[in-house]
């Protein structure tokens, strides 16, 4: 594999993890939003799904965001707040299905993957500089 293919793979990883970090940040920002932008209920946690993609110029297989979809597997949190304007007849208010501990762990993982891809690009750059200095 040549250095350009390695850079293409790492760049796709940077882009994918950057998108993942954006989605995680939105989840964290809306963790206590009892009502979503449409006014139809609480914010629903979003999850990022990836897919393999082939770079047309180098033929390298990288990664891209396939879709960002709501997390329907985990139910909304219900908190007893009878005085809240959004409380139901039992006094329960639905809050997003966002667990801050899970989001923090996901963000840490995405950050480390981003840094690893950045390290690949930096290492490739250093190798190219060394090669050029040897050829001069």
Secondary structure as UniProt FT lines:
FT   HELIX           3..29
FT   TURN            30..32
FT   TURN            37..38
FT   STRAND          46..54
FT   TURN            56..58
FT   STRAND          61..70
FT   STRAND          77..80
FT   TURN            82..83
FT   TURN            85..86
FT   TURN            89..90
FT   STRAND          92..95
FT   HELIX           100..135
//
